[in-house]
Amino acid sequence: MADQKNARVIRKANAFEILNHWVMAISFFTLSATGFAYLFHIAGVVSFFGGPMGMKTVHNYAGLVFAASLILTIFSYLIEALSFSGDDMKWLMKGGGYLSRNAAVPPQGKLNAGQKLVYLMVLAAGAAIAVSGLYLWLAPEVKSRTLSMHFLHNAAFDVYLMIVPFHIYLASIASPGSLRIMINGTVPLEWARKRHAKWAARMT
Amino acid sequence: MGRKSLLVSPELCIGCRGCQTACKEWNQLPGSKTENRGSFENPPELTATTFNRVRYVEVASSSGDPRWLFVSQRCMHCGDAACMNICPSTGAINRTADGAITVDKTKCIECKLCASACPFGTPKFDAQNKLSKCGMCADRTASGLPPACAKTCPTGALRYGEREELIALAKKAGYAKIYGENDLGGLGTLYAFRDEPKLYGMDEKPAMPESLIFWQNVLKPLSYLGLGGALALSLVHLVAVGPKKDEPKNDEPKKDEEVNKNG
């Protein structure tokens, strides 16, 4: 029966979570490309998005999509991300087992401690970037707040630029078997028992 | 050819406002209705259709007679311009070879960040919300002509020329401190003041907003350094440690059969 056991899968992300993840990813890349063009005056990117006003429209409305997507993630991940246990702490102390080839880490829930932290950072920085972005778009009149909102918008963008590459790397190449969660939403039961033992135990 | 500037000498100004009129004429800006606010000064600040104006300052002097200071005001054409630093739109705010800051309205994206950044409150916006300000008559100076305001000034209160020559000229005339000689990378609109700048209605030490300096020196480079650093560290990890290798041999299930629904 070993073969059959290997064939069993367990659902980790539902269709809504997968779709929302890709909506967020695409809007994030659009916003980053146009954001870099704003920061460093990249003429080619400006032309690609239809000139200065065209790119502004793309940036603003992609921002709305991103903000809506961010709000929807709350229903999927926030409660789990806030449930921080002693095992999570130990997991973090061991660098999630990523620092050596054969490290053993404490059992994890549906999200591991690193994923919880990344989600909370994404939510906090995302909220900052969305609020400041809306302010700059809708209330650009000369106010003392405009400069601080511009500052916040860029600081939060920097946070994203420093965590998103790790997120993509750790959830794909560094951890084989993860990427399919954001494609068909399921993982093999054996994989789940190794990476998310507490969750796998709860689900079976 | 070095940087060119405008030297404003309030002591020579008679407040005729010929510069205001000449500016409107050359730049084809409409007149605006004046209002009596108890002074000849009109309008009370720069507008999208008033690129320069004369500030009227009345002060008591030691002799007992009031002293009238006429201060011609326009964009300062900073050597290190906050508006240009913060402007997110490629090619909307530009610097000419002479050092003047000009606007390409077709590229302005109406974000108004320049107005928040400018330490002088210069940027104003037209009916289409596009940045509208003095461009030092770049279309005239490109052909070797002085800006319209300087051309029309009857007393020499406005002089246009090589920046270094104008500074030397003002110092020779006895003005110890030239306002704007070193502030903000050196201003393109210099003032020869006899007294404290405050008396003429100017900031003693005009400066770039602190948060803008931090943004420019830290946050902006951090965007590519942070992104590059995160990518580099990921690559180092991939080479030094590599992916997790705790997968079962045949990790691809033959048939996706869910053991449990998770809502």
Interface residues (C-beta under 8 A of the other chain):
Chain A: D3 N6 A7 R8 V9 I10 R11 K12 N14 F36 A37 Y38 L39 H41 I42 A43 V46 P52 M53 M55 K56 G97 Y98 L99 S100 R101 L136 P140 E141 V142 K143 S144 T146 L147 S148 H150 F151 N154 A155 F157 D158 L161 M162 I163 V164 P165 F166 Y169 L170 I173 A174 S175 P176 G177 N184 T186 P188 L189 E190 W191 K194 M203 T204
Chain B: I86 P88 S89 T90 G91 A92 T106 K107 C108 I109 E110 C111 K112 L113 A115 S116 A117 G121 P209 S211 L212 F214 W215 L219 K220 L222 S223 G226 L227 G229 A230 L231 L233 S234 H237 L238 V241 G242 P243 K244 K245 D246 E247 P248 N250 D251 P253 K254 K255 D256 E257 E258 V259 N260 K261 N262 G263
